[in-house]
Amino acid sequence: MRVITLQPVPSEVHVSHRFIPGVLSAALLLSWSCAKPSETSTLSTPATYDSRVTGILQSVSGNPNADEISMILGYNDRQAFQRDGVPEYGPVVDLYAIAKLWDLPALQTGQVVAVLSVGPRQTLSQPYTRLQIIPSNTPQLYCVALKKNGGGGAWKGSVDLVTGSSCPSPSWNLNADYQDASGFTNPTDLPEFAARFSDDNAGFPSVVVRCLSGWCEIGRGVSGGGGSPRPPMTPPGASKENKVKTWSDDQIIGEPKAGGGVKRSGTRASITPAADLGHKTHADYQTGGTTGSTMTGIKVATILLDDATPSATKYGLWNLQPGTPGGAVGATDVWMRFFNNTYEAQFVPAGTTPNPSGTWYVAYQTPHSIPVPGTARWIWDPQDEGVWVACEQGCCEISQDLALSAAPEMPALRSPRRRRLER
């Protein structure tokens, strides 16, 4: 991955929030291109640093916007995988989508569809090694390739170590599985270029990328390799966001462990964007009027939990609704508004509307010069996962900072420390 450069906070930027004492500061959100103005990044020199990422993304895709696309989490993903037999995590893995839509003839030849950047670790667990990631005391870079075999439904994948400055020839060492959602196979039904991590029903990770009119999962455990792809964990509904896996995100979420750091909880959580989130306008975020007592904004996402809300996390602070093991999931809607020149978020039980005069949390926005996909992602964090959603032509990270909605008019709350993944 690329080194994150944090720009100094300009003195004229005013931050209209207050920090909540007693909640671990490591739980505050950090991400690819959005960072909290008040926080020193624990990832400012990421373990996955590799200066070759940009060159590969640009040379493979030929897309002039490949560098900026690589900085928008809605196109990409970041996760650490579980260690064998314990709820601990191994090194962080960054997943970058290749910003190019490959057609059928190209995929029949085989193409690079993503890049993995992996932090150093002398010993790796099965979730890593089953993706062909090898132990190393230095950061490593891998190219992910995909190929359609013949005229049937057979696919092959590949994860291969980069030893120079370009991708090696694929070894086709992994299985791959093609899926699509009936009725949602038009080009606009799928997010452009989007990639994410998933896992099979045995719990081993896979790389999910857009392919043709659906998505492909690449991993050892898919397509007859000892497991099968896990279906999207989404709320009921007939929108493309509820049906196509690359719009949403789901994983076993983390929780703090004694002595600091994070471990895997026993709860799987998903986040699914609201319909057509990427096309919402500034006026949408001011739905309800211009005052704090009337403005509700819009629903931007729904969060599902299949078990208890992990303790000592911002999930409890946000009042995420718990699920029942083997029973009903807990469902929480996320609403956002733009008030006092600040994006604010409120979490409410699914199907209800926010209280304009209730508790709102700051959503830190980073604007972009290119369109941002209307996806939603969990953000890997050293303490517990955070929430990323698209917000107009930018990305928003929802924090645990209380918004001062009754404060005087202030400048827009946008991260002055643009987090770069390189240089």
Phi and psi in degrees as a GROMACS rama.xvg file:
@    title "Ramachandran Plot"
@    xaxis  label "Phi"
@    yaxis  label "Psi"
@TYPE xy
-100.104  149.322  ARG-2
-64.8929  134.498  VAL-3
-87.3822  124.949  ILE-4
-104.754  123.898  THR-5
-102.757  119.135  LEU-6
-79.4937  147.327  GLN-7
-63.2227  152.189  PRO-8
-78.7571  119.903  VAL-9
-61.7869  142.796  PRO-10
-67.3757  -21.943  SER-11
-84.7497  -6.19281  GLU-12
-83.7226  124.136  VAL-13
-102.731  136.23  HIS-14
-104.185  112.636  VAL-15
-96.2696  69.9464  SER-16
-153.406  168.209  HIS-17
-130.005  143.055  ARG-18
-79.7843  145.769  PHE-19
-93.0171  111.494  ILE-20
-62.4703  151.42  PRO-21
89.1685  -10.1895  GLY-22
-102.904  132.568  VAL-23
-56.3794  128.824  LEU-24
-66.6564  -25.9414  SER-25
-65.2695  -15.4407  ALA-26
-80.5619  -9.56755  ALA-27
-66.9323  150.302  LEU-28
-76.2264  137.982  LEU-29
-131.796  141.865  LEU-30
-153.712  -167.962  SER-31
-69.4151  -50.5165  TRP-32
-126.915  12.0324  SER-33
-133.645  129.974  CYS-34
-139.883  150.395  ALA-35
-70.5154  132.115  LYS-36
-60.8229  -27.8673  PRO-37
-91.3456  3.55848  SER-38
-120.433  142.872  GLU-39
-87.4029  125.611  THR-40
-70.8627  129.927  SER-41
-80.4907  -5.40224  THR-42
-115.155  23.9536  LEU-43
-65.022  -24.7424  SER-44
-124.349  82.411  THR-45
-64.5973  146.66  PRO-46
-65.9159  -18.0234  ALA-47
-94.8688  18.0978  THR-48
-54.9495  129.761  TYR-49
-157.04  113.783  ASP-50
-72.9362  -5.70949  SER-51
-83.5162  -10.6735  ARG-52
-57.027  -52.3996  VAL-53
-58.9692  -43.8721  THR-54
-60.4314  -42.3346  GLY-55
-67.9661  -45.5242  ILE-56
-59.5735  -41.0258  LEU-57
-74.4561  -41.1306  GLN-58
-70.6366  -36.9245  SER-59
-73.457  -43.525  VAL-60
-84.2042  -31.452  SER-61
67.0615  13.282  GLY-62
-89.4656  122.337  ASN-63
-65.4999  -17.4746  PRO-64
-99.1009  13.3164  ASN-65
-58.1782  -36.7141  ALA-66
-65.965  -47.1867  ASP-67
-69.4709  -36.4159  GLU-68
-59.5534  -35.6051  ILE-69
-68.5588  -14.2981  SER-70
-98.2817  0.962586  MET-71
-105.982  113.298  ILE-72
-60.8574  -27.9003  LEU-73
-63.0961  -18.005  GLY-74
-93.8037  -15.1862  TYR-75
-132.822  -165.462  ASN-76
-160.3  160.887  ASP-77
-145.134  132.711  ARG-78
-158.844  154.033  GLN-79
-110.842  142.776  ALA-80
-97.6728  160.262  PHE-81
-73.3474  145.214  GLN-82
-80.6863  158.126  ARG-83
-63.3049  124.507  ASP-84
75.7266  -3.33484  GLY-85
-135.631  156.264  VAL-86
-83.9314  29.0031  PRO-87
-93.2724  166.682  GLU-88
-110.771  149.971  TYR-89
-92.2627  -159.364  GLY-90
-68.6937  155.117  PRO-91
-71.0956  139.614  VAL-92
-119.809  125.756  VAL-93
-100.438  133.159  ASP-94
-113.746  120.58  LEU-95
-113.676  125.756  TYR-96
-77.3383  141.386  ALA-97
-74.6161  124.013  ILE-98
-81.5137  62.4027  ALA-99
-154.462  137.684  LYS-100
-94.5804  112.518  LEU-101
-85.3922  135.887  TRP-102
-86.8616  178.009  ASP-103
-61.1497  -48.2405  LEU-104
-56.9718  -38.7733  PRO-105
-66.2171  -41.9667  ALA-106
-71.6282  -26.6207  LEU-107
-68.3498  -25.9854  GLN-108
-80.093  -34.8813  THR-109
105.641  128.625  GLY-110
-140.517  152.836  GLN-111
-75.1821  127.305  VAL-112
-116.844  -11.815  VAL-113
-164.72  167  ALA-114
-130.022  136.544  VAL-115
-109.534  136.394  LEU-116
-121.466  124.953  SER-117
-123.97  135.086  VAL-118
-72.6963  163.095  GLY-119
-73.7334  144.335  PRO-120
-166.03  129.588  ARG-121
-72.8283  -31.1727  GLN-122
-125.031  130.095  THR-123
-122.21  147.606  LEU-124
-87.0695  173.619  SER-125
-57.0762  -39.5802  GLN-126
-54.6256  -30.7859  PRO-127
-81.3699  -50.9838  TYR-128
-66.6117  -28.3278  THR-129
-71.5232  -16.1707  ARG-130
-95.4374  13.7822  LEU-131
68.1119  22.9438  GLN-132
-87.8294  128.463  ILE-133
-106.7  151.99  ILE-134
-62.1899  146.92  PRO-135
-163.01  148.813  SER-136
-92.5889  8.41737  ASN-137
-131.905  157.219  THR-138
-59.2302  147.806  PRO-139
-127.889  153.349  GLN-140
-122.251  138.788  LEU-141
-132.849  144.105  TYR-142
-101.201  135.298  CYS-143
-105.633  123.708  VAL-144
-119.605  159.056  ALA-145
-140.212  140.912  LEU-146
-144.965  136.548  LYS-147
-94.4215  124.242  LYS-148
-93.8339  111.609  ASN-149
67.1421  -161.176  GLY-150
-94.3894  -0.766241  GLY-151
-90.0129  -150.521  GLY-152
-102.458  15.9975  GLY-153
-84.2918  135.233  ALA-154
-131.9  156.184  TRP-155
-132.402  149.64  LYS-156
-124.239  173.477  GLY-157
-158.42  137.504  SER-158
-127.117  116.16  VAL-159
-129.921  136.383  ASP-160
-67.2619  134.117  LEU-161
-89.7898  120.06  VAL-162
-105.71  -13.7486  THR-163
-120.916  -134.506  GLY-164
-110.923  5.97245  SER-165
-140.791  168.181  SER-166
-72.385  139.731  CYS-167
-77.1659  170.848  PRO-168
-65.0451  132.809  SER-169
-60.8211  142.273  PRO-170
-95.4959  -8.36044  SER-171
50.6624  56.0736  TRP-172
-98.4081  4.59533  ASN-173
-133.165  160.555  LEU-174
-81.2806  162.639  ASN-175
-147.882  150.346  ALA-176
-136.854  129.11  ASP-177
-94.2212  136.843  TYR-178
-139.795  152.408  GLN-179
-146.075  171.159  ASP-180
-110.616  118.776  ALA-181
-54.3828  127.852  SER-182
87.1879  -2.57353  GLY-183
-134.813  57.3604  PHE-184
-118.344  9.19579  THR-185
-75.7346  155.484  ASN-186
-53.3782  -37.6946  PRO-187
-78.8329  -4.55448  THR-188
-82.4283  -11.2945  ASP-189
-120.537  140.962  LEU-190
-68.1688  138.29  PRO-191
-67.6385  128.745  GLU-192
66.1331  -7.78063  PHE-193
-59.17  139.436  ALA-194
-131.995  153.019  ALA-195
-157.499  165.101  ARG-196
-87.8333  148.916  PHE-197
-140.17  -168.764  SER-198
-147.183  156.245  ASP-199
-84.9521  -179.245  ASP-200
-73.5813  -3.37274  ASN-201
-96.6372  -1.76819  ALA-202
92.0999  6.08098  GLY-203
-92.6825  143.127  PHE-204
-72.6302  154.231  PRO-205
-139.225  159.702  SER-206
-101.405  125.491  VAL-207
-108.959  126.68  VAL-208
-134.186  157.941  VAL-209
-70.2694  137.75  ARG-210
-148.139  126.82  CYS-211
51.5157  -121.914  LEU-212
-103.822  20.812  SER-213
-148.673  -144.35  GLY-214
-138.31  152.851  TRP-215
-119.295  139.18  CYS-216
-109.965  127.952  GLU-217
-114.569  122.554  ILE-218
177.974  169.677  GLY-219
-69.7381  -33.6379  ARG-220
-91.6859  2.98873  GLY-221
-99.9601  165.022  VAL-222
54.5885  53.2204  SER-223
83.0704  9.3908  GLY-224
-93.3321  29.1111  GLY-225
104.823  -0.733983  GLY-226
-159.159  -169.956  GLY-227
-148.968  154.547  SER-228
-59.7806  143.713  PRO-229
-82.8286  131.515  ARG-230
-67.7317  158.685  PRO-231
-56.9938  138.003  PRO-232
-99.1327  90.0276  MET-233
-131.192  158.586  THR-234
-71.1588  162.825  PRO-235
-59.4357  147.375  PRO-236
154.855  162.095  GLY-237
-114.087  23.1451  ALA-238
-91.2217  161.569  SER-239
-61.0228  -32.5509  LYS-240
-65.3728  -27.0306  GLU-241
-85.671  -11.419  ASN-242
-113.65  -34.4214  LYS-243
-96.8647  123.507  VAL-244
-64.6482  -30.2062  LYS-245
-77.3954  -7.97195  THR-246
-74.8076  -34.3751  TRP-247
-108.852  -174.724  SER-248
-148.465  144.171  ASP-249
-151.968  148.1  ASP-250
-169.826  168.138  GLN-251
-74.0951  120.007  ILE-252
-85.6634  161.149  ILE-253
-92.9543  166.644  GLY-254
-148.911  156.473  GLU-255
-62.8724  148.731  PRO-256
-115.455  158.644  LYS-257
-57.9687  133.953  ALA-258
87.5728  0.903686  GLY-259
103.906  163.992  GLY-260
87.3587  -168.031  GLY-261
-137.314  149.839  VAL-262
-134.332  165.242  LYS-263
-73.171  135.001  ARG-264
-84.8514  -171.974  SER-265
-101.287  16.5321  GLY-266
-114.025  126.058  THR-267
-90.0062  135.528  ARG-268
-131.445  142.986  ALA-269
-123.417  155.157  SER-270
-133.583  125.079  ILE-271
-122.721  127.411  THR-272
-70.321  154.193  PRO-273
-67.8199  159.749  ALA-274
-58.9615  132.797  ALA-275
54.9614  37.6426  ASP-276
-59.0089  -36.0455  LEU-277
-67.3669  -10.9874  GLY-278
-107.97  8.56388  HIS-279
-73.0098  143.825  LYS-280
-104.762  173.681  THR-281
-58.306  -39.1116  HIS-282
-63.7862  -34.2077  ALA-283
-60.3741  -40.3788  ASP-284
-72.8715  -5.68431  TYR-285
-114.288  23.2294  GLN-286
-59.2619  135.538  THR-287
107.221  -10.8367  GLY-288
125.327  -176.434  GLY-289
-102.185  -3.50868  THR-290
-104.723  155.873  THR-291
-65.8185  -20.3104  GLY-292
-85.3103  -7.9406  SER-293
-125.315  -24.928  THR-294
-73.7399  120.749  MET-295
-104.815  -24.8768  THR-296
72.1801  -146.311  GLY-297
-135.418  157.982  ILE-298
-75.3294  130.96  LYS-299
-112.062  -19.5994  VAL-300
-166.412  164.264  ALA-301
-126.815  133.813  THR-302
-110.043  131.66  ILE-303
-115.381  137.044  LEU-304
-120.571  135.58  LEU-305
-97.3236  3.88476  ASP-306
-154.053  -165.818  ASP-307
-62.1543  152.149  ALA-308
-70.9201  120.505  THR-309
-53.7947  140.153  PRO-310
-78.3039  160.288  SER-311
55.6549  36.1706  ALA-312
-128.572  168.979  THR-313
-70.2755  -14.0054  LYS-314
-62.1827  -38.9804  TYR-315
-69.525  -39.2044  GLY-316
-60.5569  -39.9475  LEU-317
-76.9141  -8.38471  TRP-318
64.621  43.2313  ASN-319
-66.1039  135.512  LEU-320
-75.1773  126.816  GLN-321
-76.6797  155.472  PRO-322
-100.159  177.635  GLY-323
-115.333  121.849  THR-324
-53.3538  125.506  PRO-325
74.0727  3.91838  GLY-326
-127.834  -138.792  GLY-327
-73.2327  145.587  ALA-328
-83.4045  154.057  VAL-329
-88.4544  133.103  GLY-330
-122.643  129.853  ALA-331
-129.291  130.827  THR-332
-93.2004  142.266  ASP-333
-107.986  122.336  VAL-334
-111.811  146.818  TRP-335
-135.168  147.977  MET-336
-139.209  165.297  ARG-337
-117.176  102.206  PHE-338
-133.199  141.299  PHE-339
54.6751  37.6358  ASN-340
58.516  28.021  ASN-341
-134.617  136.02  THR-342
-77.3712  131.202  TYR-343
-128.518  150.668  GLU-344
-129.802  146.539  ALA-345
-135.667  142.296  GLN-346
-108.785  125.848  PHE-347
-134.758  155.087  VAL-348
-54.1526  139.103  PRO-349
-54.0706  138.382  ALA-350
90.3366  -4.45268  GLY-351
-109.248  168.828  THR-352
-108.964  156.229  THR-353
-73.7582  160.754  PRO-354
-92.4464  111.103  ASN-355
-55.5733  -30.6962  PRO-356
-94.6801  7.40529  SER-357
-84.8511  -160.393  GLY-358
-83.8633  126.258  THR-359
-120.661  148.875  TRP-360
-115.319  144.806  TYR-361
-66.4123  133.824  VAL-362
-112.079  108.959  ALA-363
-78.7999  125.793  TYR-364
-107.14  138.376  GLN-365
-117.725  117.81  THR-366
-75.2052  156.59  PRO-367
-130.852  160.106  HIS-368
-91.7009  -2.38379  SER-369
-127.404  161.177  ILE-370
-59.2926  145.637  PRO-371
-109.36  130.265  VAL-372
-67.1932  148.162  PRO-373
-81.0147  49.5815  GLY-374
-95.557  176.381  THR-375
-138.919  142.742  ALA-376
-140.971  148.773  ARG-377
-78.8333  142.202  TRP-378
-104.506  124.434  ILE-379
-62.003  135.836  TRP-380
-143.824  146.398  ASP-381
-62.1018  -13.6121  PRO-382
-118.321  -49.7518  GLN-383
-160.984  155.124  ASP-384
-64.6947  148.291  GLU-385
-110.097  -176.844  GLY-386
-115.935  127.874  VAL-387
-117.864  132.156  TRP-388
-139.799  155.515  VAL-389
-70.9665  144.267  ALA-390
-144.61  105.016  CYS-391
53.3943  -140.525  GLU-392
-92.1608  62.6225  GLN-393
-167.66  -179.988  GLY-394
-119.541  142.912  CYS-395
-122.717  133.095  CYS-396
-110.28  126.159  GLU-397
-88.0326  126.068  ILE-398
-102.502  -176.979  SER-399
-102.204  13.3291  GLN-400
-81.0934  130.067  ASP-401
-72.2534  130.17  LEU-402
-78.7828  136.771  ALA-403
-89.2625  75.1486  LEU-404
-63.3854  -21.2375  SER-405
-94.653  3.42952  ALA-406
-72.5025  161.201  ALA-407
-61.2363  163.735  PRO-408
-55.9963  132.038  GLU-409
-134.135  164.279  MET-410
-62.3835  159.049  PRO-411
-58.6328  138.752  ALA-412
-85.8445  89.5571  LEU-413
-122.989  143.573  ARG-414
-63.1694  116.304  SER-415
-78.5901  -9.1482  PRO-416
-107.088  83.711  ARG-417
-66.8857  119.785  ARG-418
-82.7093  115.763  ARG-419
-94.5045  151.191  ARG-420
-101.601  9.64944  LEU-421
-158.993  158.319  GLU-422
